[in-house]
Amino acid sequence: MSGVRGAEGPGALDRREFMKLGGLGAAALAAGASGCAPAGENAATGDVDPWWTRASFELEEATIESLQADMAGGTRTAVEITELYLDRIAKLDRDGPRLRAVIETNADAVSIAEALDAERSEGRVRGPLHGIPILVKDNIDTADGMMTTAGSWALEGHHAARDSWVVERLRAAGAIILGKANLSEWANFRSTNSISGWSGRGGQCGNPWALDRNPCGSSSGSGAAASANFCAAAIGTETNGSVICPSSVNGVVGIKPTVGLVGRSGIIPIAHSQDTAGPMCRSVADAAAILGALTGVDPRDGATGPSQGKSFSDYLQFLDADGLRGARIGVERSYFGVDARVDDLMENAIQAMAAAGATIVDPAEIPDRRAMGGPSYQVLLYEFKADLNAYLAAADAPTGVRSLEDLIAFNEAHADREMPFFGQEILVTAQEKGDLTSSEYLESLATMHRLSRGGGIDRVMEEHGLDAIVSPSTRPAWMTDLVNGGLSSAGSSGPAAIAGYPSVTVPNGYVQGLPVGILFFGRAWSEPTLLRLAYAYERISGHRKAPRLPLSLGLRDAV
């Protein structure tokens, strides 16, 4: 669930294929600079653009609301919608551009859709998600024919005995689990030199805005698939950045809820202090509709107890096109300065929000934000060992992996499949940690909460009377590099993630054709306020559009 880094492996593009794409990117830039490439031709080779960049799709940019209207009006059925998405995945994920955003599709999806259509014909509609196909990240348990593996061969053949809370709630709401999305293996908590979007089982996920660009992670496939219209919506998970970063660089909306708003039972963990699941969608309204279905008290997750009286089953009620009027919004300036083009887009957003009636408090910076990372990392190491051991012991995987120690040994024994490009230093470091009574763990936990909560977000918001804080979500997508590893996203997800507080990213424009987002974050349980502001900003900005899955980003694509 941790955001940035992953690599490539067997079952995906081989190195020669990948280097061909990498070379294409450089050549495309050179050709584009000369102004020689006519429209419809590849800037590097002069070839006609791949067929899929020009192909239309019946459900392109369909919203949950529009799909419901189609089904209610009898113009489409859940079966037809499901089959259209499955066909698109087959053509563009497994073939054609091979986005590799999806590890596995659900063989029962169409039959589930048939049953939901039958319910509708009898006058029973469960709610806004009835008949809606959704992808879930492959670290989320589904008690069906699909495996749950965190992208690793170490859990090959693992079929969960019970649905996760998230999947249980989605099914109850009438959603169709379309398949499992690819991810950065073990939610990007394996190696310090990994590349986001790579897993042993899934290979290297691409970015639909340019296939040689990185999708960020660890919810790489969820972000790429939602953006590429492979599903109505997707579910990701986050420990720090893993919903926000891939949502931003793939050009979609992502919600990282307050820890405890959404139950985590049945999710392969990193750390209970920061882990959560959240929707990744093409609109704020879709994300709000899904979030409402996921709330409630999970009897297998004690962190959800405090959500009583603070959660809602309907977040659509808080969406207001005029929601910026009268709001006080702080600007976290310390995340500016990474990319001047991103900064310019942020300045435009700030001006637009002010014009829409918001009061801008600038700057509103979180003190000691850089000091949070060290204690948080120590907490993640300790909790990963404890939490993953508990999950693996209960999982009963056919490979015999029952503990973190077993996982490390499996990777060493199957290094050709699991470690062709990077190692497992983080796993080894976590294994060396003690238990959760360790003084190092307890002190780190107290420090990170003090710096991020009372001394951080809460303090700044109280001092300035803020409704929310905004910052650039992250930089534009970088080139995927199998040799040197991943690039730091330089994102702003950290304070909210470490505090366990909510954040929402919304598309905020493009840098040379690559999307970037704006992040709204605030205090615990402030999802209604954040969604109101994010929705209003989405309405006045309208930045979201559909990607065309080009092989690379030639200069002509960027102007």
SULKAZI-V187464 format. One record per residue. N is the residue number from 1. RES is the residue in one small letter. SS is DSSP state (helix for helix, strand for strand, loop for the rest). PHI is phi in radians with two decimals (NA if undefined). PSI is psi in whole degrees, 0 to 359 (none if undefined). Layout:
# SULKAZI-V187464
N&RES&SS&PHI&PSI + N&RES&SS&PHI&PSI
This chain:
# SULKAZI-V187464
1&m&loop&NA&359 + 2&s&strand&-1.53&137 + 3&g&loop&-1.48&99 + 4&v&loop&2.51&145 + 5&r&loop&1.54&145 + 6&g&loop&2.90&177 + 7&a&loop&-2.63&197 + 8&e&loop&-1.95&160 + 9&g&loop&-2.83&183 + 10&p&loop&-0.94&144 + 11&g&loop&1.57&357 + 12&a&loop&-2.13&201 + 13&l&loop&-1.03&134 + 14&d&loop&-1.39&173 + 15&r&helix&-1.07&319 + 16&r&helix&-1.10&317 + 17&e&helix&-1.09&316 + 18&f&helix&-1.16&316 + 19&m&helix&-1.12&330 + 20&k&helix&-1.06&316 + 21&l&helix&-1.17&320 + 22&g&helix&-1.09&317 + 23&g&helix&-1.12&325 + 24&l&helix&-1.04&320 + 25&g&helix&-1.08&315 + 26&a&helix&-1.15&316 + 27&a&helix&-1.14&323 + 28&a&helix&-1.10&320 + 29&l&helix&-1.13&319 + 30&a&helix&-1.14&314 + 31&a&helix&-1.15&319 + 32&g&helix&-1.11&325 + 33&a&helix&-1.13&332 + 34&s&helix&-1.41&349 + 35&g&loop&1.28&23 + 36&c&loop&-1.61&342 + 37&a&loop&-1.47&115 + 38&p&loop&-1.29&161 + 39&a&loop&-1.03&140 + 40&g&loop&1.57&355 + 41&e&strand&-2.00&153 + 42&n&loop&-1.26&128 + 43&a&loop&-1.11&336 + 44&a&loop&-1.53&320 + 45&t&loop&-2.00&344 + 46&g&loop&1.43&357 + 47&d&loop&-1.23&154 + 48&v&strand&-1.10&141 + 49&d&loop&-0.96&147 + 50&p&loop&-0.93&147 + 51&w&helix&-0.97&325 + 52&w&helix&-1.22&340 + 53&t&helix&-1.27&345 + 54&r&loop&-1.95&354 + 55&a&loop&-1.28&145 + 56&s&loop&-1.66&162 + 57&f&loop&-2.44&129 + 58&e&loop&-0.98&326 + 59&l&loop&-1.80&18 + 60&e&loop&-1.00&126 + 61&e&loop&1.08&21 + 62&a&loop&-1.08&140 + 63&t&loop&-1.77&165 + 64&i&helix&-1.04&319 + 65&e&helix&-1.10&316 + 66&s&helix&-1.20&324 + 67&l&helix&-1.15&320 + 68&q&helix&-1.10&320 + 69&a&helix&-1.11&320 + 70&d&helix&-1.08&315 + 71&m&helix&-1.22&320 + 72&a&helix&-1.14&325 + 73&g&helix&-1.48&355 + 74&g&loop&1.42&9 + 75&t&loop&-1.45&339 + 76&r&loop&-2.51&156 + 77&t&loop&-1.97&165 + 78&a&helix&-1.07&325 + 79&v&helix&-1.08&313 + 80&e&helix&-1.09&317 + 81&i&helix&-1.11&315 + 82&t&helix&-1.08&315 + 83&e&helix&-1.14&324 + 84&l&helix&-1.11&316 + 85&y&helix&-1.17&318 + 86&l&helix&-1.09&321 + 87&d&helix&-1.15&320 + 88&r&helix&-1.14&319 + 89&i&helix&-1.07&315 + 90&a&helix&-1.07&321 + 91&k&helix&-1.38&326 + 92&l&helix&-1.99&340 + 93&d&loop&-1.71&319 + 94&r&loop&-1.62&338 + 95&d&loop&-2.34&188 + 96&g&loop&0.98&237 + 97&p&loop&-1.24&344 + 98&r&loop&0.89&67 + 99&l&loop&-1.11&329 + 100&r&loop&1.02&43 + 101&a&loop&-1.56&344 + 102&v&strand&-2.12&125 + 103&i&strand&-1.42&321 + 104&e&strand&-2.73&140 + 105&t&strand&-1.81&158 + 106&n&loop&-1.51&114 + 107&a&loop&-1.09&340 + 108&d&loop&-1.67&3 + 109&a&helix&-1.03&316 + 110&v&helix&-1.20&319 + 111&s&helix&-1.17&325 + 112&i&helix&-1.12&318 + 113&a&helix&-1.09&321 + 114&e&helix&-1.05&316 + 115&a&helix&-1.12&322 + 116&l&helix&-1.24&325 + 117&d&helix&-1.10&321 + 118&a&helix&-1.11&319 + 119&e&helix&-1.05&315 + 120&r&helix&-1.09&319 + 121&s&helix&-1.12&337 + 122&e&loop&-1.60&5 + 123&g&loop&1.56&9 + 124&r&loop&-1.84&113 + 125&v&loop&-2.12&120 + 126&r&loop&-1.24&333 + 127&g&loop&2.72&194 + 128&p&loop&-1.14&345 + 129&l&loop&-1.75&5 + 130&h&loop&-1.08&116 + 131&g&loop&1.41&13 + 132&i&loop&-1.65&121 + 133&p&strand&-1.39&127 + 134&i&strand&-2.28&136 + 135&l&strand&-1.61&144 + 136&v&strand&-2.12&147 + 137&k&strand&-1.08&147 + 138&d&loop&-1.38&29 + 139&n&loop&-2.08&16 + 140&i&strand&-2.00&120 + 141&d&loop&-1.11&135 + 142&t&loop&-2.28&126 + 143&a&loop&-1.54&73 + 144&d&loop&-2.61&204 + 145&g&loop&-1.33&352 + 146&m&loop&-1.54&149 + 147&m&loop&-1.47&159 + 148&t&loop&-2.15&114 + 149&t&loop&-2.34&357 + 150&a&loop&0.96&24 + 151&g&loop&1.39&4 + 152&s&loop&-1.81&142 + 153&w&helix&-1.15&342 + 154&a&helix&-1.12&338 + 155&l&helix&-1.98&21 + 156&e&loop&-1.00&133 + 157&g&loop&1.48&1 + 158&h&loop&-1.38&114 + 159&h&loop&-1.97&118 + 160&a&loop&-1.09&141 + 161&a&loop&-1.35&342 + 162&r&loop&-2.55&145 + 163&d&loop&-1.09&146 + 164&s&loop&-1.12&163 + 165&w&helix&-0.97&315 + 166&v&helix&-1.03&312 + 167&v&helix&-1.21&321 + 168&e&helix&-1.01&316 + 169&r&helix&-1.22&321 + 170&l&helix&-1.12&315 + 171&r&helix&-1.09&318 + 172&a&helix&-1.08&329 + 173&a&loop&-1.42&356 + 174&g&loop&1.66&7 + 175&a&loop&-1.28&153 + 176&i&strand&-1.83&121 + 177&i&strand&-1.37&105 + 178&l&strand&-1.33&328 + 179&g&strand&2.99&189 + 180&k&strand&-1.91&131 + 181&a&strand&-1.50&144 + 182&n&loop&-1.11&164 + 183&l&loop&-2.74&167 + 184&s&loop&-1.23&123 + 185&e&helix&-0.91&140 + 186&w&helix&0.90&36 + 187&a&helix&0.98&34 + 188&n&helix&1.17&30 + 189&f&loop&-2.12&57 + 190&r&loop&-2.22&316 + 191&s&loop&-2.44&149 + 192&t&loop&-1.39&352 + 193&n&loop&-2.15&26 + 194&s&loop&-1.40&176 + 195&i&loop&-2.18&128 + 196&s&loop&-1.01&140 + 197&g&loop&1.65&356 + 198&w&strand&-1.73&137 + 199&s&strand&-2.48&154 + 200&g&loop&-1.02&315 + 201&r&loop&-1.30&323 + 202&g&loop&-1.70&346 + 203&g&strand&1.26&199 + 204&q&strand&-1.60&115 + 205&c&loop&-1.27&139 + 206&g&loop&-1.69&177 + 207&n&strand&-1.83&126 + 208&p&loop&-1.15&349 + 209&w&loop&-1.49&341 + 210&a&strand&-3.03&115 + 211&l&loop&-1.12&339 + 212&d&loop&-1.54&2 + 213&r&strand&-1.64&157 + 214&n&loop&-1.49&143 + 215&p&loop&-1.52&2 + 216&c&loop&1.05&183 + 217&g&loop&-2.92&179 + 218&s&loop&-1.62&352 + 219&s&loop&-1.47&53 + 220&s&helix&-1.10&306 + 221&g&helix&-1.13&325 + 222&s&helix&-1.08&315 + 223&g&helix&-1.19&315 + 224&a&helix&-1.14&318 + 225&a&helix&-1.18&317 + 226&a&helix&-1.09&318 + 227&s&helix&-1.18&322 + 228&a&loop&-1.43&6 + 229&n&loop&1.07&43 + 230&f&loop&-1.55&352 + 231&c&loop&-2.82&167 + 232&a&loop&-1.25&327 + 233&a&strand&-2.92&170 + 234&a&strand&-2.42&162 + 235&i&strand&-2.01&132 + 236&g&strand&-2.06&178 + 237&t&strand&-2.29&155 + 238&e&strand&-2.48&138 + 239&t&loop&-1.87&315 + 240&n&strand&-2.77&98 + 241&g&strand&1.64&352 + 242&s&loop&-1.38&348 + 243&v&loop&-1.74&316 + 244&i&helix&-1.16&311 + 245&c&helix&-1.14&308 + 246&p&helix&-1.15&331 + 247&s&helix&-1.12&316 + 248&s&helix&-1.11&308 + 249&v&helix&-1.32&343 + 250&n&helix&-1.69&356 + 251&g&loop&1.39&38 + 252&v&loop&-2.24&175 + 253&v&strand&-1.55&137 + 254&g&strand&-2.34&137 + 255&i&strand&-1.98&123 + 256&k&strand&-1.82&102 + 257&p&loop&-1.27&167 + 258&t&loop&-0.97&135 + 259&v&loop&-1.08&122 + 260&g&loop&1.91&345 + 261&l&loop&-1.30&325 + 262&v&strand&-2.10&127 + 263&g&loop&-1.09&144 + 264&r&loop&-1.85&1 + 265&s&loop&-1.06&138 + 266&g&loop&1.40&15 + 267&i&strand&-1.94&129 + 268&i&loop&-1.08&122 + 269&p&loop&-1.60&162 + 270&i&loop&-1.91&298 + 271&a&loop&-2.66&126 + 272&h&loop&-1.16&340 + 273&s&loop&-1.24&336 + 274&q&loop&-2.23&342 + 275&d&loop&-1.13&142 + 276&t&strand&-2.81&168 + 277&a&strand&-2.05&153 + 278&g&strand&-2.78&161 + 279&p&strand&-1.36&148 + 280&m&strand&-2.27&115 + 281&c&strand&-2.49&171 + 282&r&loop&-1.53&356 + 283&s&loop&-2.64&157 + 284&v&helix&-1.13&321 + 285&a&helix&-1.08&318 + 286&d&helix&-1.10&317 + 287&a&helix&-1.12&321 + 288&a&helix&-1.14&320 + 289&a&helix&-1.09&319 + 290&i&helix&-1.26&318 + 291&l&helix&-0.98&318 + 292&g&helix&-1.07&330 + 293&a&helix&-1.32&342 + 294&l&helix&-1.65&350 + 295&t&strand&-1.41&171 + 296&g&loop&2.18&171 + 297&v&loop&-1.57&115 + 298&d&loop&-1.48&115 + 299&p&loop&-1.11&345 + 300&r&loop&-1.76&8 + 301&d&loop&-2.42&100 + 302&g&helix&-1.08&338 + 303&a&helix&-1.15&342 + 304&t&helix&-1.43&347 + 305&g&helix&-0.95&311 + 306&p&helix&-1.13&351 + 307&s&helix&-1.30&346 + 308&q&loop&-1.06&128 + 309&g&loop&1.47&353 + 310&k&loop&-2.10&351 + 311&s&loop&-1.87&165 + 312&f&loop&-2.37&149 + 313&s&loop&-1.57&352 + 314&d&loop&-2.39&106 + 315&y&loop&-1.68&352 + 316&l&helix&-1.11&332 + 317&q&helix&-1.11&341 + 318&f&helix&-1.62&354 + 319&l&loop&-1.32&130 + 320&d&loop&-2.54&117 + 321&a&loop&-1.06&336 + 322&d&loop&-1.82&24 + 323&g&loop&-1.21&347 + 324&l&loop&-1.40&338 + 325&r&loop&-1.11&124 + 326&g&loop&1.48&354 + 327&a&loop&-1.35&149 + 328&r&strand&-1.90&117 + 329&i&strand&-2.12&124 + 330&g&strand&-1.58&150 + 331&v&strand&-1.94&117 + 332&e&loop&-1.49&89 + 333&r&helix&-1.22&340 + 334&s&helix&-1.21&349 + 335&y&helix&-1.65&0 + 336&f&loop&-1.42&168 + 337&g&loop&1.66&357 + 338&v&loop&-1.41&319 + 339&d&loop&-2.54&117 + 340&a&helix&-1.08&329 + 341&r&helix&-1.22&322 + 342&v&helix&-1.15&319 + 343&d&helix&-1.03&318 + 344&d&helix&-1.07&319 + 345&l&helix&-1.13&323 + 346&m&helix&-1.14&319 + 347&e&helix&-1.07&320 + 348&n&helix&-1.07&318 + 349&a&helix&-1.13&318 + 350&i&helix&-1.07&316 + 351&q&helix&-1.11&320 + 352&a&helix&-1.15&321 + 353&m&helix&-1.19&322 + 354&a&helix&-1.12&318 + 355&a&helix&-1.13&334 + 356&a&loop&-1.50&5 + 357&g&loop&1.86&5 + 358&a&loop&-1.44&148 + 359&t&strand&-1.62&123 + 360&i&strand&-1.73&125 + 361&v&strand&-1.83&111 + 362&d&strand&-2.43&116 + 363&p&loop&-1.58&167 + 364&a&loop&-2.44&79 + 365&e&loop&-1.67&144 + 366&i&loop&-1.48&120 + 367&p&loop&-1.19&147 + 368&d&loop&1.03&28 + 369&r&helix&-1.11&327 + 370&r&helix&-1.25&340 + 371&a&helix&-1.42&352 + 372&m&helix&-1.33&329 + 373&g&helix&-1.08&317 + 374&g&helix&-1.07&306 + 375&p&helix&-1.05&321 + 376&s&helix&-1.08&317 + 377&y&helix&-1.08&320 + 378&q&helix&-1.11&319 + 379&v&helix&-1.07&317 + 380&l&helix&-1.07&318 + 381&l&helix&-1.08&312 + 382&y&helix&-1.13&311 + 383&e&helix&-1.22&328 + 384&f&helix&-1.06&314 + 385&k&helix&-1.05&311 + 386&a&helix&-1.18&314 + 387&d&helix&-1.27&319 + 388&l&helix&-1.21&321 + 389&n&helix&-1.00&318 + 390&a&helix&-1.13&317 + 391&y&helix&-1.14&311 + 392&l&helix&-1.15&324 + 393&a&helix&-1.09&326 + 394&a&helix&-1.53&342 + 395&a&helix&-1.28&327 + 396&d&loop&0.99&51 + 397&a&loop&-1.16&143 + 398&p&loop&-1.05&337 + 399&t&loop&-1.28&348 + 400&g&loop&1.49&7 + 401&v&loop&-1.36&112 + 402&r&loop&-2.09&359 + 403&s&loop&-2.76&168 + 404&l&helix&-1.05&320 + 405&e&helix&-1.05&318 + 406&d&helix&-1.10&320 + 407&l&helix&-1.08&315 + 408&i&helix&-1.04&316 + 409&a&helix&-1.14&321 + 410&f&helix&-1.06&314 + 411&n&helix&-1.09&321 + 412&e&helix&-1.15&321 + 413&a&helix&-1.31&338 + 414&h&loop&-2.17&44 + 415&a&helix&-1.09&331 + 416&d&helix&-1.13&330 + 417&r&helix&-1.68&327 + 418&e&helix&-1.78&335 + 419&m&loop&-2.30&48 + 420&p&loop&-1.29&340 + 421&f&loop&-2.24&339 + 422&f&loop&-2.73&165 + 423&g&loop&-1.72&214 + 424&q&loop&-2.48&42 + 425&e&helix&-1.03&323 + 426&i&helix&-1.18&320 + 427&l&helix&-1.05&316 + 428&v&helix&-1.12&317 + 429&t&helix&-1.10&318 + 430&a&helix&-1.12&320 + 431&q&helix&-1.08&331 + 432&e&loop&-1.36&348 + 433&k&loop&-1.33&160 + 434&g&loop&-1.49&204 + 435&d&loop&-1.65&186 + 436&l&loop&-1.43&10 + 437&t&loop&-1.71&358 + 438&s&loop&-1.06&139 + 439&s&helix&-1.13&325 + 440&e&helix&-1.07&317 + 441&y&helix&-1.12&310 + 442&l&helix&-1.11&320 + 443&e&helix&-1.19&320 + 444&s&helix&-1.13&319 + 445&l&helix&-1.09&314 + 446&a&helix&-1.11&319 + 447&t&helix&-1.15&315 + 448&m&helix&-1.16&324 + 449&h&helix&-1.23&321 + 450&r&helix&-1.11&315 + 451&l&helix&-1.25&324 + 452&s&helix&-1.56&330 + 453&r&helix&-1.71&266 + 454&g&helix&-1.03&323 + 455&g&helix&-1.64&4 + 456&g&helix&-2.20&257 + 457&i&helix&-1.06&312 + 458&d&helix&-1.05&318 + 459&r&helix&-1.11&312 + 460&v&helix&-1.13&318 + 461&m&helix&-1.20&324 + 462&e&helix&-1.24&317 + 463&e&helix&-1.05&322 + 464&h&helix&-1.82&1 + 465&g&loop&1.06&45 + 466&l&loop&-1.56&151 + 467&d&loop&-1.58&330 + 468&a&strand&-2.86&166 + 469&i&strand&-2.10&143 + 470&v&strand&-2.11&153 + 471&s&strand&-2.79&163 + 472&p&strand&-1.18&131 + 473&s&loop&-1.06&312 + 474&t&loop&-3.02&181 + 475&r&loop&-1.40&172 + 476&p&loop&-1.16&162 + 477&a&loop&-1.05&137 + 478&w&loop&-1.70&167 + 479&m&strand&-1.20&138 + 480&t&loop&-1.26&129 + 481&d&loop&-2.25&109 + 482&l&loop&-1.30&341 + 483&v&loop&-1.56&312 + 484&n&loop&-1.70&355 + 485&g&loop&1.51&185 + 486&g&loop&-1.40&162 + 487&l&loop&-1.74&141 + 488&s&loop&-1.05&136 + 489&s&loop&-1.29&341 + 490&a&loop&0.93&36 + 491&g&loop&-1.48&173 + 492&s&loop&-1.93&20 + 493&s&loop&-1.25&340 + 494&g&helix&-0.94&303 + 495&p&helix&-0.97&312 + 496&a&helix&-1.17&321 + 497&a&helix&-1.14&315 + 498&i&helix&-1.20&323 + 499&a&helix&-1.27&339 + 500&g&loop&1.41&23 + 501&y&loop&-1.73&164 + 502&p&loop&-1.43&155 + 503&s&strand&-2.62&152 + 504&v&strand&-2.38&128 + 505&t&strand&-1.88&141 + 506&v&strand&-2.29&142 + 507&p&strand&-0.92&137 + 508&n&strand&-2.29&24 + 509&g&strand&1.98&192 + 510&y&strand&-2.39&144 + 511&v&strand&-2.01&109 + 512&q&loop&0.85&46 + 513&g&loop&1.47&359 + 514&l&strand&-1.87&131 + 515&p&strand&-1.29&150 + 516&v&strand&-2.38&161 + 517&g&strand&-2.09&167 + 518&i&strand&-1.98&136 + 519&l&strand&-1.81&129 + 520&f&strand&-1.88&125 + 521&f&strand&-2.45&162 + 522&g&loop&-2.88&202 + 523&r&loop&-1.31&169 + 524&a&loop&-0.96&140 + 525&w&loop&1.15&19 + 526&s&loop&-1.64&22 + 527&e&helix&-0.93&318 + 528&p&helix&-0.99&317 + 529&t&helix&-1.18&314 + 530&l&helix&-1.09&319 + 531&l&helix&-1.19&323 + 532&r&helix&-1.05&314 + 533&l&helix&-1.21&316 + 534&a&helix&-1.11&320 + 535&y&helix&-1.13&315 + 536&a&helix&-1.09&319 + 537&y&helix&-1.17&319 + 538&e&helix&-1.00&319 + 539&r&helix&-1.17&322 + 540&i&helix&-1.48&341 + 541&s&helix&-1.72&314 + 542&g&loop&1.04&43 + 543&h&loop&-1.41&336 + 544&r&loop&-1.13&133 + 545&k&loop&-2.56&170 + 546&a&loop&-1.52&136 + 547&p&loop&-1.34&161 + 548&r&loop&-1.95&4 + 549&l&loop&1.02&48 + 550&p&loop&-1.20&154 + 551&l&loop&-1.10&320 + 552&s&loop&-2.63&172 + 553&l&loop&-1.82&91 + 554&g&loop&-1.25&160 + 555&l&helix&-1.05&326 + 556&r&helix&-1.15&335 + 557&d&helix&-1.34&347 + 558&a&helix&-1.84&357 + 559&v&loop&-2.00&none
